[in-house]
């Protein structure tokens, strides 16, 4: 009886120790996640709050609204987007709307074009076998990915000369073409992995049912690849939206984008941090909205594919 009692006590102690270890591990994991969330979100918090600061609040590093500083619409007023200027005529707001429209058109246009071309190329590399001299499918994929090795500054002069000869300088169409070339390797890489995860037996069954290669691709394979397409589109959109180097190099007035406008917020007395922060906040907001929307879309696509 005494032996059973001691064994049960030791069992309870081991169970309590195991529960304590699980609780401690969970606390550490959540603490690490909270810390990393703080590190990731603090720059966004700093940007948003800086758009409501005055010059002295920026230089003194005040962080907490209504505690360290009194929020003001100075940054948004400089863009004509404050409540007291939004309904009036503002040159700064007109410029912002123009740059914002340029960013939307070039980023969305390049992402859609890259998604179309990249999906076609990825499907070919996934389902067919190619041979160009010594190059096979994996070599062709590596060739596409190797384009990302070149730093943008190496391509600056060739593109500048080419775009001048083709009259594409300071045009949205020129930026769309360039951005498409920039993100196309990433789209091909993502979509090839997505198509590889879809059984080839689905293509063969579609062929048996009388569909052509295009029919199988458009009606069977492409709907199942929606999650990968959404992920590729988000990544392409973010990269195109934030691109600065080529936008600053190849545009002057008509096709300037938001990153170029953000970088130009300097005056005779230094950087206008409040204006730059307001512009950055306005540039971040669409990406946050699109990310939230398409994140749900990706989850829905994954669930639908699993159900099928």
Residue pairs with C-beta under 8 A, 6 or more apart in sequence:
44 284
46 63
47 277
47 280
47 281
47 284
48 277
48 281
49 63
49 65
49 71
49 277
50 58
50 75
50 273
50 274
50 277
51 75
51 76
51 274
51 277
51 278
51 280
51 281
52 65
52 71
52 72
52 73
52 74
52 75
52 76
52 274
53 62
53 69
53 71
53 72
53 74
53 75
53 273
53 274
53 277
54 69
54 72
54 74
54 274
55 273
55 274
57 68
57 69
58 273
58 274
62 68
62 69
65 71
73 82
73 83
73 84
74 274
75 274
75 275
75 277
75 278
76 82
76 278
77 84
77 85
78 92
78 272
78 274
78 275
78 278
79 90
79 92
79 93
79 96
79 275
79 278
79 279
79 282
80 86
80 88
80 90
80 91
80 92
80 93
80 94
80 96
81 93
81 96
81 278
81 282
85 93
86 93
95 261
96 261
96 279
96 282
98 256
99 256
99 257
99 258
99 260
99 261
100 258
100 282
102 172
102 175
102 255
102 256
102 257
102 258
103 241
103 257
103 258
103 259
103 283
104 286
105 172
105 176
106 172
106 175
106 176
106 179
106 240
106 255
106 257
107 179
107 237
107 240
107 241
108 237
109 172
109 176
110 175
110 176
110 177
110 178
110 179
110 180
110 182
110 183
110 236
110 240
111 179
111 183
111 233
111 236
111 237
111 240
112 233
113 176
113 180
114 179
114 180
114 183
114 184
114 187
114 232
114 236
115 187
115 229
115 232
115 233
115 236
117 180
117 184
117 187
118 184
118 187
118 188
118 190
118 191
118 232
119 187
119 191
119 222
119 225
119 229
121 144
121 184
121 188
122 187
122 188
122 189
122 190
122 191
122 192
122 194
122 195
123 191
123 195
123 217
123 221
124 130
125 137
125 140
125 141
125 188
125 192
126 192
126 195
126 196
127 195
127 200
127 203
129 136
129 137
130 136
130 137
130 140
132 140
135 143
141 188
141 189
141 192
144 184
144 185
144 188
144 189
145 185
145 189
147 181
147 185
148 185
148 186
152 245
152 246
153 245
156 245
156 246
156 249
159 178
159 246
159 249
159 250
160 169
160 249
160 250
162 168
163 169
163 174
163 250
166 174
168 174
168 177
168 250
169 250
169 251
169 252
170 250
170 251
170 252
170 253
170 254
170 255
171 254
171 255
172 254
172 255
174 250
174 255
175 246
175 247
175 250
175 251
175 255
175 257
178 246
178 250
179 239
179 240
179 243
179 246
182 239
182 240
182 243
182 246
183 235
183 236
183 239
183 240
186 232
186 235
186 236
186 239
187 232
187 236
190 228
190 231
190 232
190 235
191 225
191 228
191 229
191 232
193 228
194 225
194 227
194 228
194 229
195 221
195 225
195 228
198 221
198 224
198 225
202 216
202 220
202 221
202 224
203 216
203 220
203 221
206 215
206 216
206 219
206 220
207 216
211 219
211 220
222 229
224 305
224 308
226 297
226 301
226 304
226 305
227 298
227 301
227 302
227 305
230 294
230 297
230 298
230 301
231 298
233 294
234 290
234 291
234 294
237 287
237 290
238 287
241 258
241 283
241 286
241 287
242 259
243 257
243 259
244 259
244 260
244 263
247 255
247 256
247 257
247 259
247 260
248 259
248 260
248 263
251 257
251 260
258 279
258 282
258 283
259 283
261 279
262 276
262 279
262 280
262 283
265 271
265 272
265 275
265 276
265 279
266 272
